[in-house]
Amino acid sequence: MTQVPIKIPGYANPFYITVGFQVDEIKSEIRDLSIPTTLLDYPFLKAIEVCPPQGLTPIYLILFNEDYQPIGFYYFQVKYFKASESVRRGETENDFFCRLHKKLTGLVKNLVEFNTLVCGNLLISGPVGYFLKNEYRTSESLIYQYLIEEVQGWLRSNNTDTNVTLVKDFYDTNKPLENSTYHSFTIQPSMMMDIQNHWDSFDAYLEDLLSKYRVRAKRAIKAASRLKRTEINLEEIIECNHELYELYKQTSTNAEFNLFDLHPEYFIELKKQLGDQFHLYTYRLNGQLIAFFTTIEDDSECEAHFLGIDESKNKEYQIYLNILFEIIRQSIKLKKCRVRFSRTALEIKSSVGAIPITLTCYIKHRKVINNTFVPFIIDFLGQNLPWIPRHPFKEVNQIAGSVII
């Protein structure tokens, strides 16, 4: 890949960048950077590249200093976004103003279509869009904005015009584009739970729950006692992949907001690339596959990834709640310090001990006049749905409030 010089204000010497569609071309640079997260490392990104969601194209950028040494890695995705295909709302509103809002929202949704440059990864929550060496972090906002413009120009030279730029996700402790022409916004928070040091077993976790939550947990586990839970290997994933994908589709179709559909062989490729860092557990009833969930080991943390459930069996066997408990159980067993549960089903995740962590995103339209109206569209299509936080742990422990970012 060709290294192209770029000049960034405040630096006497130029930087250099390489941009491309193939992660194999920068594999050695990623290795040299020693990026401290599985979710921005070669195997995971390779899996997405080989089996991307429909309409999603990954872009990779390596930033070099004046001595041609890699100092940063930036991950982008190009995604065609059509709001009418991504936002779903229920049919239960009877109030006149609710129906009016729904009608107007439907109108706006039909008008909101654009090619989007995503700075980050739509498949996961969290700040895993780039890595920059510490000595350059004081200028990370300026550098990021210049690199985004470079990628937009590079895409135009490759016949891809991106009208909208979405930059995701940032914790409150680091919001690099806050004082810029980008509009900040939040959607549903990401749910996280710290694994306490004294939880040497799942029973120890249960003991820290308030009585009513502990009773509920044991009732849910009993309800699922007829189900056979198994972690499966690559060959087994390949063998039942069609069933896995159908269960995934059933769950994603019922989601309030769905940006894409996974590639049918995504789970196969994840297992090929990540090996023992990727786990896929199945639930069977009388030999029939009725649910599965996936996790990714990310150093000392556990990333809860995609799942699928036969909705007709979910209530009777409390499958979803059991999946959450099993993720906690496995995280304790693997001696992880935290579970990242992502930003769906907030209330039930809260009921097992996860707490909401706000993630800020940024958005900008390339045309100044259109960019003026972006905040109004964000508010109108807002996905901050109401929910009730739960506090399942004993008052003396207050474990649920211990997550530190």
Kinemage of the C-alpha trace (Angstrom):
@kinemage 1
@onewidth
@group {chain A} dominant
@subgroup {mainchain}
@vectorlist {calphas} color= white
{ca met a 1} P 0.000 0.000 0.000
{ca thr a 2} L 1.234 3.495 -0.854
{ca gln a 3} L 2.034 5.868 2.005
{ca val a 4} L 0.531 9.300 1.341
{ca pro a 5} L 1.808 12.383 3.229
{ca ile a 6} L -0.675 14.590 5.107
{ca lys a 7} L -0.054 17.818 7.003
{ca ile a 8} L -1.780 18.392 10.333
{ca pro a 9} L -1.629 21.820 12.036
{ca gly a 10} L 0.620 21.935 15.071
{ca tyr a 11} L 3.113 19.429 13.705
{ca ala a 12} L 6.199 20.593 11.826
{ca asn a 13} L 6.717 17.275 10.067
{ca pro a 14} L 4.152 15.488 7.922
{ca phe a 15} L 2.345 12.302 8.846
{ca tyr a 16} L 1.782 9.487 6.370
{ca ile a 17} L -1.244 7.301 5.855
{ca thr a 18} L -2.202 4.173 3.982
{ca val a 19} L -5.868 3.432 3.285
{ca gly a 20} L -7.358 0.277 1.847
{ca phe a 21} L -10.109 -2.315 1.693
{ca gln a 22} L -7.938 -5.333 2.620
{ca val a 23} L -6.882 -5.911 6.232
{ca asp a 24} L -4.227 -8.401 5.073
{ca glu a 25} L -2.285 -5.492 3.586
{ca ile a 26} L -1.764 -3.923 7.025
{ca lys a 27} L -1.593 -7.054 9.177
{ca ser a 28} L 2.050 -6.470 10.178
{ca glu a 29} L 1.395 -2.828 11.155
{ca ile a 30} L -1.535 -3.858 13.360
{ca arg a 31} L 0.722 -6.423 15.023
{ca asp a 32} L 3.463 -3.833 15.578
{ca leu a 33} L 1.008 -1.469 17.281
{ca ser a 34} L 0.090 -4.103 19.927
{ca ile a 35} L -3.513 -2.911 20.072
{ca pro a 36} L -4.887 -3.932 23.497
{ca thr a 37} L -8.321 -5.170 22.380
{ca thr a 38} L -9.450 -8.220 20.439
{ca leu a 39} L -12.178 -6.098 18.870
{ca leu a 40} L -9.691 -3.945 16.939
{ca asp a 41} L -7.248 -6.713 16.128
{ca tyr a 42} L -6.675 -8.607 12.894
{ca pro a 43} L -8.657 -11.861 13.496
{ca phe a 44} L -11.943 -10.159 14.420
{ca leu a 45} L -11.709 -7.580 11.639
{ca lys a 46} L -10.761 -10.300 9.153
{ca ala a 47} L -13.898 -12.252 10.078
{ca ile a 48} L -16.074 -9.206 9.372
{ca glu a 49} L -14.279 -8.554 6.090
{ca val a 50} L -14.735 -12.136 4.882
{ca cys a 51} L -18.390 -12.297 5.985
{ca pro a 52} L -19.690 -8.711 6.213
{ca pro a 53} L -23.325 -7.755 6.784
{ca gln a 54} L -25.120 -6.947 3.551
{ca gly a 55} L -24.240 -3.466 2.290
{ca leu a 56} L -21.308 -2.959 4.679
{ca thr a 57} L -17.735 -2.374 3.464
{ca pro a 58} L -14.772 -2.148 5.909
{ca ile a 59} L -12.027 0.467 5.402
{ca tyr a 60} L -8.636 0.454 7.149
{ca leu a 61} L -6.197 3.319 7.761
{ca ile a 62} L -2.727 3.160 9.262
{ca leu a 63} L -1.185 6.415 10.502
{ca phe a 64} L 2.615 6.753 10.385
{ca asn a 65} L 4.902 9.384 11.902
{ca glu a 66} L 7.626 11.248 9.991
{ca asp a 67} L 9.947 8.249 10.415
{ca tyr a 68} L 7.392 5.954 8.735
{ca gln a 69} L 6.690 4.139 12.008
{ca pro a 70} L 3.033 3.136 12.634
{ca ile a 71} L 1.490 5.221 15.414
{ca gly a 72} L -2.225 4.652 14.890
{ca phe a 73} L -4.876 2.400 13.384
{ca tyr a 74} L -8.351 3.621 12.349
{ca tyr a 75} L -11.251 1.381 11.412
{ca phe a 76} L -14.109 2.568 9.211
{ca gln a 77} L -17.174 1.047 7.602
{ca val a 78} L -19.274 2.302 4.720
{ca lys a 79} L -22.972 1.482 5.157
{ca tyr a 80} L -26.008 2.482 3.129
{ca phe a 81} L -28.602 3.515 5.694
{ca lys a 82} L -32.340 3.662 5.111
{ca ala a 83} L -34.279 4.589 8.229
{ca ser a 84} L -37.527 3.008 7.056
{ca glu a 85} L -35.798 -0.382 6.996
{ca ser a 86} L -34.017 0.033 10.338
{ca val a 87} L -36.451 1.678 12.770
{ca arg a 88} L -39.431 -0.326 13.922
{ca arg a 89} L -42.130 0.887 16.273
{ca gly a 90} L -44.997 -0.936 17.941
{ca glu a 91} L -48.649 -0.723 16.927
{ca thr a 92} L -50.081 -0.193 20.408
{ca glu a 93} L -50.249 3.614 20.674
{ca asn a 94} L -53.876 4.743 21.030
{ca asp a 95} L -53.348 8.336 22.061
{ca phe a 96} L -53.892 10.879 19.247
{ca phe a 97} L -50.504 12.527 19.729
{ca cys a 98} L -48.749 9.152 19.781
{ca arg a 99} L -50.423 8.252 16.490
{ca leu a 100} L -49.535 11.648 15.023
{ca his a 101} L -45.921 11.253 16.108
{ca lys a 102} L -45.840 7.778 14.600
{ca lys a 103} L -47.239 9.051 11.300
{ca leu a 104} L -44.764 11.921 11.094
{ca thr a 105} L -41.892 9.668 12.108
{ca gly a 106} L -42.854 7.277 9.329
{ca leu a 107} L -42.769 10.176 6.878
{ca val a 108} L -39.310 11.280 8.025
{ca lys a 109} L -38.032 7.711 7.987
{ca asn a 110} L -38.980 7.399 4.328
{ca leu a 111} L -36.945 10.509 3.557
{ca val a 112} L -33.861 9.539 5.542
{ca glu a 113} L -31.576 7.625 3.171
{ca phe a 114} L -27.855 8.156 2.847
{ca asn a 115} L -24.505 6.488 2.332
{ca thr a 116} L -22.760 6.606 5.692
{ca leu a 117} L -19.109 6.625 6.657
{ca val a 118} L -19.021 4.900 10.026
{ca cys a 119} L -15.989 5.611 12.174
{ca gly a 120} L -16.036 2.550 14.377
{ca asn a 121} L -17.855 -0.769 14.235
{ca leu a 122} L -21.616 -1.171 13.834
{ca leu a 123} L -21.465 -4.782 15.017
{ca ile a 124} L -20.433 -3.915 18.584
{ca ser a 125} L -20.806 -1.193 21.209
{ca gly a 126} L -17.912 0.716 22.663
{ca pro a 127} L -14.887 2.862 21.725
{ca val a 128} L -13.164 0.455 19.359
{ca gly a 129} L -12.923 2.648 16.278
{ca tyr a 130} L -9.254 3.519 16.531
{ca phe a 131} L -6.012 3.158 18.431
{ca leu a 132} L -3.499 6.002 18.726
{ca lys a 133} L -0.222 5.898 20.625
{ca asn a 134} L -0.235 7.826 23.884
{ca glu a 135} L 2.276 10.505 22.864
{ca tyr a 136} L -0.164 11.762 20.221
{ca arg a 137} L -3.362 11.592 22.304
{ca thr a 138} L -3.300 15.305 23.150
{ca ser a 139} L -4.116 15.967 19.495
{ca glu a 140} L -6.391 12.971 18.901
{ca ser a 141} L -9.462 15.101 18.068
{ca leu a 142} L -7.669 17.136 15.409
{ca ile a 143} L -5.930 14.076 13.979
{ca tyr a 144} L -9.192 12.109 13.850
{ca gln a 145} L -11.042 14.876 11.993
{ca tyr a 146} L -8.258 15.215 9.408
{ca leu a 147} L -8.137 11.460 8.873
{ca ile a 148} L -11.915 11.286 8.403
{ca glu a 149} L -11.638 13.922 5.671
{ca glu a 150} L -8.813 11.964 4.045
{ca val a 151} L -10.913 8.788 4.019
{ca gln a 152} L -13.878 10.648 2.524
{ca gly a 153} L -11.658 11.970 -0.251
{ca trp a 154} L -10.137 8.533 -0.824
{ca leu a 155} L -13.625 7.010 -1.073
{ca arg a 156} L -14.701 9.648 -3.603
{ca ser a 157} L -11.681 8.712 -5.699
{ca asn a 158} L -13.003 5.141 -5.530
{ca asn a 159} L -16.486 6.226 -6.690
{ca thr a 160} L -18.104 6.104 -3.240
{ca asp a 161} L -19.643 9.315 -1.948
{ca thr a 162} L -20.514 9.438 1.769
{ca asn a 163} L -22.898 12.246 2.669
{ca val a 164} L -23.087 11.435 6.375
{ca thr a 165} L -20.348 10.574 8.865
{ca leu a 166} L -21.191 8.652 12.055
{ca val a 167} L -18.495 8.430 14.743
{ca lys a 168} L -19.156 5.893 17.522
{ca asp a 169} L -18.936 5.225 20.600
{ca phe a 170} L -17.252 7.193 23.405
{ca tyr a 171} L -17.395 7.048 27.193
{ca asp a 172} L -17.922 10.267 29.125
{ca thr a 173} L -14.249 10.229 30.128
{ca asn a 174} L -13.125 10.733 26.535
{ca lys a 175} L -15.277 12.585 23.998
{ca pro a 176} L -12.782 13.797 21.372
{ca leu a 177} L -15.250 15.490 19.005
{ca glu a 178} L -17.222 17.417 21.611
{ca asn a 179} L -15.920 20.819 20.488
{ca ser a 180} L -16.247 20.347 16.757
{ca thr a 181} L -18.750 20.733 13.931
{ca tyr a 182} L -20.028 17.215 14.668
{ca his a 183} L -23.360 16.864 16.480
{ca ser a 184} L -23.203 14.686 19.590
{ca phe a 185} L -26.058 12.393 20.599
{ca thr a 186} L -26.750 9.330 22.712
{ca ile a 187} L -28.981 6.347 22.122
{ca gln a 188} L -29.537 3.385 24.409
{ca pro a 189} L -26.711 2.969 26.961
{ca ser a 190} L -24.411 -0.025 26.979
{ca met a 191} L -25.006 -2.435 29.861
{ca met a 192} L -21.942 -3.585 31.811
{ca met a 193} L -21.248 -5.536 34.963
{ca asp a 194} L -18.045 -5.942 36.938
{ca ile a 195} L -17.246 -9.460 38.118
{ca gln a 196} L -16.433 -9.153 41.808
{ca asn a 197} L -13.210 -10.646 43.144
{ca his a 198} L -15.010 -12.805 45.707
{ca trp a 199} L -17.210 -14.458 43.091
{ca asp a 200} L -15.240 -17.676 42.840
{ca ser a 201} L -18.352 -19.459 41.603
{ca phe a 202} L -21.813 -18.702 40.239
{ca asp a 203} L -23.250 -19.565 43.649
{ca ala a 204} L -21.211 -16.727 45.160
{ca tyr a 205} L -22.834 -14.351 42.657
{ca leu a 206} L -26.272 -15.663 43.614
{ca glu a 207} L -25.524 -15.098 47.296
{ca asp a 208} L -24.964 -11.395 46.647
{ca leu a 209} L -28.439 -11.006 45.141
{ca leu a 210} L -31.391 -9.763 47.115
{ca ser a 211} L -33.686 -12.588 48.132
{ca lys a 212} L -36.386 -11.930 45.514
{ca tyr a 213} L -33.838 -11.805 42.696
{ca arg a 214} L -32.099 -14.933 43.962
{ca val a 215} L -35.438 -16.761 44.115
{ca arg a 216} L -36.242 -15.580 40.588
{ca ala a 217} L -32.845 -16.743 39.346
{ca lys a 218} L -33.272 -20.218 40.816
{ca arg a 219} L -36.793 -20.421 39.384
{ca ala a 220} L -35.497 -19.464 35.937
{ca ile a 221} L -32.667 -22.012 36.128
{ca lys a 222} L -35.162 -24.696 37.149
{ca ala a 223} L -37.449 -23.743 34.236
{ca ala a 224} L -34.565 -24.438 31.853
{ca ser a 225} L -33.529 -27.723 33.482
{ca arg a 226} L -34.895 -29.728 30.533
{ca leu a 227} L -32.679 -27.854 28.107
{ca lys a 228} L -29.280 -29.196 27.132
{ca arg a 229} L -26.646 -26.473 26.990
{ca thr a 230} L -23.474 -27.194 25.006
{ca glu a 231} L -20.509 -25.214 23.729
{ca ile a 232} L -19.917 -26.312 20.151
{ca asn a 233} L -16.761 -26.370 18.027
{ca leu a 234} L -16.150 -25.235 14.466
{ca glu a 235} L -17.311 -28.451 12.837
{ca glu a 236} L -20.536 -28.402 14.866
{ca ile a 237} L -21.147 -24.732 14.037
{ca ile a 238} L -20.808 -25.556 10.346
{ca glu a 239} L -23.168 -28.521 10.724
{ca cys a 240} L -26.006 -26.559 12.337
{ca asn a 241} L -25.239 -23.136 10.854
{ca his a 242} L -28.529 -22.863 8.962
{ca glu a 243} L -30.499 -23.392 12.191
{ca leu a 244} L -28.295 -20.895 14.034
{ca tyr a 245} L -28.870 -18.253 11.398
{ca glu a 246} L -32.629 -18.798 11.378
{ca leu a 247} L -32.737 -18.307 15.157
{ca tyr a 248} L -30.607 -15.171 14.849
{ca lys a 249} L -32.943 -13.793 12.166
{ca gln a 250} L -35.989 -14.474 14.333
{ca thr a 251} L -34.472 -12.448 17.174
{ca ser a 252} L -33.113 -9.592 15.040
{ca thr a 253} L -36.434 -9.220 13.183
{ca asn a 254} L -38.190 -8.515 16.494
{ca ala a 255} L -35.688 -5.822 17.523
{ca glu a 256} L -36.815 -2.188 17.740
{ca phe a 257} L -33.800 -1.004 15.776
{ca asn a 258} L -31.820 -3.142 13.374
{ca leu a 259} L -29.167 -1.628 11.132
{ca phe a 260} L -28.267 -4.769 9.235
{ca asp a 261} L -28.523 -8.526 8.902
{ca leu a 262} L -25.446 -10.595 9.602
{ca his a 263} L -23.813 -12.621 6.859
{ca pro a 264} L -25.165 -16.219 6.965
{ca glu a 265} L -21.670 -17.615 7.640
{ca tyr a 266} L -20.539 -14.953 10.104
{ca phe a 267} L -20.406 -17.303 13.113
{ca ile a 268} L -18.398 -19.860 11.160
{ca glu a 269} L -15.834 -17.235 10.195
{ca leu a 270} L -15.631 -15.865 13.743
{ca lys a 271} L -14.737 -19.328 15.027
{ca lys a 272} L -12.177 -19.816 12.244
{ca gln a 273} L -10.464 -16.508 12.959
{ca leu a 274} L -10.770 -16.199 16.746
{ca gly a 275} L -10.531 -19.844 17.746
{ca asp a 276} L -10.760 -20.281 21.525
{ca gln a 277} L -11.473 -16.572 22.004
{ca phe a 278} L -14.907 -17.081 20.448
{ca his a 279} L -17.559 -19.161 22.195
{ca leu a 280} L -20.893 -20.364 20.842
{ca tyr a 281} L -23.300 -22.132 23.197
{ca thr a 282} L -26.457 -23.906 22.044
{ca tyr a 283} L -29.639 -24.848 23.891
{ca arg a 284} L -31.550 -27.914 22.750
{ca leu a 285} L -34.922 -29.288 23.768
{ca asn a 286} L -35.359 -32.986 22.992
{ca gly a 287} L -32.555 -32.675 20.460
{ca gln a 288} L -34.057 -29.613 18.735
{ca leu a 289} L -31.958 -26.422 18.617
{ca ile a 290} L -34.039 -23.643 20.194
{ca ala a 291} L -31.465 -21.006 21.202
{ca phe a 292} L -27.819 -20.017 21.128
{ca phe a 293} L -25.576 -17.210 22.291
{ca thr a 294} L -22.035 -16.085 21.513
{ca thr a 295} L -19.279 -14.359 23.462
{ca ile a 296} L -15.846 -13.013 22.615
{ca glu a 297} L -12.986 -12.983 25.100
{ca asp a 298} L -11.397 -9.544 25.040
{ca asp a 299} L -8.397 -9.804 27.350
{ca ser a 300} L -9.813 -9.533 30.888
{ca glu a 301} L -13.352 -8.762 29.708
{ca cys a 302} L -16.164 -10.740 28.115
{ca glu a 303} L -18.063 -9.300 25.153
{ca ala a 304} L -21.599 -10.663 24.818
{ca his a 305} L -22.157 -10.907 21.072
{ca phe a 306} L -25.100 -12.027 18.923
{ca leu a 307} L -27.692 -14.608 19.913
{ca gly a 308} L -30.831 -16.259 18.638
{ca ile a 309} L -33.911 -17.616 20.411
{ca asp a 310} L -37.022 -19.509 19.366
{ca glu a 311} L -39.479 -16.928 20.685
{ca ser a 312} L -42.229 -19.523 21.090
{ca lys a 313} L -40.094 -21.304 23.727
{ca asn a 314} L -38.566 -18.263 25.415
{ca lys a 315} L -41.221 -17.580 28.064
{ca glu a 316} L -41.779 -21.156 29.178
{ca tyr a 317} L -38.092 -21.927 29.616
{ca gln a 318} L -36.961 -18.355 30.439
{ca ile a 319} L -34.249 -18.773 27.849
{ca tyr a 320} L -33.057 -15.176 27.601
{ca leu a 321} L -32.665 -14.810 31.365
{ca asn a 322} L -30.778 -18.106 31.482
{ca ile a 323} L -28.464 -16.887 28.728
{ca leu a 324} L -27.599 -13.820 30.792
{ca phe a 325} L -26.901 -16.015 33.819
{ca glu a 326} L -24.759 -18.358 31.727
{ca ile a 327} L -22.666 -15.457 30.402
{ca ile a 328} L -22.063 -14.389 34.004
{ca arg a 329} L -21.256 -17.992 34.989
{ca gln a 330} L -18.732 -18.396 32.175
{ca ser a 331} L -17.151 -15.005 32.893
{ca ile a 332} L -16.609 -16.028 36.509
{ca lys a 333} L -15.173 -19.373 35.401
{ca leu a 334} L -12.780 -17.659 32.974
{ca lys a 335} L -11.800 -15.143 35.683
{ca lys a 336} L -12.901 -12.114 33.663
{ca cys a 337} L -13.231 -8.774 35.413
{ca arg a 338} L -16.194 -7.434 33.405
{ca val a 339} L -19.064 -8.431 31.161
{ca arg a 340} L -20.125 -6.083 28.366
{ca phe a 341} L -23.769 -6.861 27.622
{ca ser a 342} L -24.272 -4.298 24.815
{ca arg a 343} L -27.245 -1.916 24.468
{ca thr a 344} L -30.389 -4.036 24.120
{ca ala a 345} L -32.952 -5.404 26.630
{ca leu a 346} L -31.804 -2.912 29.243
{ca glu a 347} L -34.250 -3.723 32.019
{ca ile a 348} L -33.689 -7.473 32.152
{ca lys a 349} L -29.914 -6.970 31.989
{ca ser a 350} L -30.262 -4.485 34.819
{ca ser a 351} L -32.121 -7.151 36.812
{ca val a 352} L -29.083 -9.462 36.755
{ca gly a 353} L -26.708 -6.718 37.908
{ca ala a 354} L -25.616 -4.786 34.827
{ca ile a 355} L -25.637 -0.994 34.920
{ca pro a 356} L -26.086 1.508 32.073
{ca ile a 357} L -23.001 3.256 30.717
{ca thr a 358} L -23.653 6.207 28.446
{ca leu a 359} L -21.941 6.145 25.073
{ca thr a 360} L -21.757 9.330 23.012
{ca cys a 361} L -21.851 9.239 19.224
{ca tyr a 362} L -21.213 12.030 16.722
{ca ile a 363} L -22.795 12.691 13.371
{ca lys a 364} L -22.226 15.199 10.605
{ca his a 365} L -23.628 15.846 7.137
{ca arg a 366} L -21.118 16.840 4.480
{ca lys a 367} L -23.281 19.747 3.291
{ca val a 368} L -23.360 22.629 5.779
{ca ile a 369} L -27.043 23.448 5.257
{ca asn a 370} L -28.077 19.812 5.768
{ca asn a 371} L -25.823 19.540 8.796
{ca thr a 372} L -27.905 22.281 10.446
{ca phe a 373} L -30.962 20.026 10.466
{ca val a 374} L -29.209 16.893 11.705
{ca pro a 375} L -29.971 17.477 15.437
{ca phe a 376} L -33.699 17.772 14.701
{ca ile a 377} L -33.729 14.512 12.774
{ca ile a 378} L -31.822 12.792 15.600
{ca asp a 379} L -34.364 14.014 18.152
{ca phe a 380} L -37.282 13.009 15.966
{ca leu a 381} L -35.995 9.504 15.380
{ca gly a 382} L -34.627 9.204 18.912
{ca gln a 383} L -34.230 5.647 20.207
{ca asn a 384} L -33.934 6.455 23.931
{ca leu a 385} L -36.811 4.194 24.932
{ca pro a 386} L -38.054 4.347 28.553
{ca trp a 387} L -37.049 1.574 30.938
{ca ile a 388} L -36.877 0.948 34.683
{ca pro a 389} L -33.429 0.290 36.219
{ca arg a 390} L -33.349 -2.593 38.697
{ca his a 391} L -31.115 -2.985 41.749
{ca pro a 392} L -30.715 -6.710 42.380
{ca phe a 393} L -27.805 -6.758 44.805
{ca lys a 394} L -27.934 -6.606 48.584
{ca glu a 395} L -27.851 -3.030 49.835
{ca val a 396} L -24.660 -3.575 51.861
{ca asn a 397} L -22.710 -4.438 48.734
{ca gln a 398} L -24.005 -1.987 46.111
{ca ile a 399} L -22.122 -4.079 43.582
{ca ala a 400} L -24.133 -2.812 40.646
{ca gly a 401} L -22.637 0.652 41.012
{ca ser a 402} L -19.034 -0.438 40.809
{ca val a 403} L -18.386 -0.307 37.076
{ca ile a 404} L -15.560 2.108 36.348
{ca ile a 405} L -14.601 3.099 32.809
